[in-house]
Amino acid sequence: MNIQEKNKLQSIEMNGHEITYDIHGDADGPVILLLSGWAQDHRLFKHIVGPLAEQHKVLRMNYRGHTDPLTYPEDFGPSDQADDIIGVLDALNIDKVIPVSTSHGGWANMEITERLGIRRVPQTVVIDWIMVEAMDEFVKSLQDIRNPKTWFNGRRDLFNHWIGISDNKDVKDHLDIEMASWGFDMWERSCRVIEEAYKHWGSPLKRMKALTEKRPIVHIYSQAAVDNYEDIQQQFADENNWFDFKVIPGDTHFPTLESPDAIVQHIHGFVAAYSFTSK
């Protein structure tokens, strides 16, 4: 993130760390809270924040250590991220929110969803999160990136998988310029935290099912994790009527950049369908 981009953000200290954010729109109702994955920031949402703000107030927030890639915070995980996010929400006097997380930002999203309860978080959105248990190939990639001797090539392998056959410039820049700006410290931490989360919960589907209070949750994605991905989610949805999923056209792991119109359409529709929960 360059200095000009950082200067456009507002900054607040929370739990001893700088948290940067911006707010768009002034609509009533729950605030749409946009949360990236690890080694990403608010720029992941640059194409959807404006359209979403036409109907909602939208808050983009960067995790601790994610405003400046050259900052090396002490170790932290989803619980700490949730501490910071809830602290900022309270400091900004934001009561009801609909968290919208991407990729493994979903683990922090679930922490927020659990802690704030259904009154403050009436709905939740997760985008392109690997819903199934971690596959051996994925775990190996995580472990390669945790090794200082193999981390760079391991990260490149993930990048190649995430972009697939696409030549989308926004996605390529997001990988090669934005995500690549974080070094071994953040990537080692993120891969360790992600691997630990899968070991503890089994899968995001199991994490969702463990929520004390069930509320509508939708998973929006374009890159399938396994061959029978839709069938697995459909079975889960049949057994848990609070869960739904939407598949959108796309070749990459980054639909907010590749297919922003579809993402906005699904978020608008999801919020409107359950608007009674926000009153």
N, C-alpha and C positions, 0 to 999 in steps of 0.2 A: 504494500500500500504506500503510495507516495505521499509527500507532505501535504500537497493540496487536497487530496482526498481525505486525509486525516483531519485537516482543519475544517472540513465541512461537517464533521461529526461533533456531537456533544459528548462531554466526558463527565464521569462521576466516579468517585472512589468508593469501592465496596469491598469489604473484608480485606482491606489492604492492597487491593489491585485496581488498576484503571479499567473501567468498563466504558466502551464507547458505543454510541447509539444515535439513531435519528428517528424522527417521527414525521409521518405523512398523513394528511387527511384530518378531518375533524368530525367525522360522523359519530353518532351515538351508538350504543351497543358495545359488545365485547371488542376489545382491541385485538387485531391480528398480530401475533408475535412471531416474527420470522427469525429462525435459528438455523445457522449453517451446521455442517459437519465439522470435523477436526481439520485443522490447517486450511480453513476457508474463512471468509468473512462476509460482510454485508453485500459485497459486489456480486455474490452469487444470485442475488434477488433483483438486480438492476432492471430487468425487463418486466418484472411483475409488481414491483412496489407501487408504481404509478397507477396502473389499472386497478389494483386492489384498493388503493386509497380513494378511488371514485365512489366507493360504497362503504368503506370502513376506515377507521383510524388504524394506521399500521405502524408498528414499532419494529425496527431492525436493530438487533443488539449483537455485539461481538463478545465472545467469551474472554475471560482473563487470558492474557498472553497472545491474543489474536488481533490486537490493534497494530502492533509493531513486530514483524517477524524476528527482529533482533533482540526482543525482550525474552528473557529466560526465567519464567516464574517458577516458584517451588512446585513440587509435584501436586497434581490435582486430577479429579475425575468427575463423573456425572453428578455426584452428590454435591461437590464444591461448585460446579457450574450452576446447579439448581439454587444453592445458597445465594450466589451472586445475582442470578436472574430475579428471584423472588425479592431480594433486597432492593433491587432497582425498581421493580414494579411498585413496591410499597413506597419507596422514596418519591416516585412520580405520581403517587395516588391513583394508580391504575388498579381497578378492582377485578373486573372480569376480562379474561383473555382467552383466545383460541390459539394455542401454540401450533406453529407450522414448522416442523423441523425437516431437515434433509439428511439422508444417509444416517451415520451413527450419532448425529445430534439427537436421534430418537431416544437414546438412553437418558440423556438429560431431560428431554421432553417428558418421558414417563415419570421421572422424579418430580417434575413440576406438577404434572397432572395428578399424581398421587397425593402430594403434600397439600396442594391448594384445594382439593376436593371439587365436587361437581358444581357447587355454587359458583366458584370463581373460574373454573375451567369446565364449561358445559360441553365442549366438543374439542377434539384433537385431530390434527392432520399430520401424517408422516409421509415423506416423499422419498422414493427409491431407497428404502431400507431393506436389507437382506432379511426377509421374514422367517426363513428356515434356519435350522441349526447350521453352524459354521462348517462348511465343507473342508476337506483336508487340504485342497489346493489353496483355499483362502487363508487357512491357518498358517500354512507354510509361507505365504506372502507376508503375513503379519510378522512372523518370526524372522524372516529374512530382513525386514526393515528394522527390526530391533537389534540387528547385528551391525556394529559400525563398519565391518568389512564388506557387507553385502547390501547395506540399506539403500544405497543410491540405485543400484540395478533393480532391487526389489520394488522400489517406488516406481521406477520406469515401467516395470512389468504391469503394475496396477494401473498406471496411466494408460498404457496401451489397451488394456482390457476395458477400462471405463469408456474410452472414446470409440472403441470398436472400429467400424469402417468409415466413420464420419469424418468429414473435413470441415466441420463447423468451426469457424474462426473464433467465435466467442468461447466455445468449449476448449479449443486448443490453447487460447490465451489464458483461460482460467487454470488449466493444468500447468502449462510451461512457464507462465509468468507469476500467477497469483499463488497457486498451491506450492509451486516449486520454490517460492521465496522462504518457506519455512524449512529449517535445517533438521539435522538428526535429532536434536533435543525434543522438538515437538512431535516429530514423526515416531520416534521410539516410544514416547509417552502414549500417543494416541493408539498405536498398534497394541501396546500392552493393555491399555484400558479396554479396548474393544474385545480383545481375546478374553480378558477376565470377565467381561459382561456376558459373553456367550457361554462361558464355562458355568457362571453362576445361575443364569436364567434359562439356558438351553436355547432359546430363540426369542425374537421380539414378539411373536405370537403368544408364547407362554408368559412373557413379561406383561403383555396387555391383559391376559386372562387373570393375572395375579392382582390387578388393580382392585382396591377395596370397593370403590364405587365405579360402576360401569357407566360409560357415557358414549355417545356416537364417536367412533374413530374411523377414519378413512385412510387407506394407503393408496397413493397415486404414484405410478411408476411407468417406466418405459423399457428398462433393461431387465430381462428376466434372470433370476439367479440360478434356476434349475429348469429342466425341460418341462416338468409338470407344475410349474409355479402357479398358474391360474387355478388348477385343480386343488392344490393344497389350500390356497386362500379361500376358494369357494366352499370347501368342506368346513373350514374354520368359520366362515360367515354363516353357513347353514346351522352350525351349532351355537353360534354367538350372534344374536340378531343386532347387536350394537356395532358390529364390525362390517365394513364394506371395503371394496378395492376398485380402483379405476385404472385401466391400462390405456396409455395414450401412445400415439405413433412417435417413434424416436429410435435412435441407434445408440445413444450414449447413457451414461449414468447421471446426466445433468439436465433433466427436463425443464428446469426453471430457465435455463439458457437456450436449450434447443427447441422447446415447445411451450413457450411462456403463455401463449393465448389459451392453450388447453388447460394448463395449470390454473390460470385465473378463472376460467369457466368452471372448472370442477370445484374450486374453493368457494366461489360465489354460490354455486348450486348447493354445496354441502351445508354452508352456513344458513342459507335460506330455508332448506328443508327442515332444519331443526331450530328455527328461530324462536320457537316457543320456549326453548330451554334457556334463552338469553334474557328473558323478561324478568 
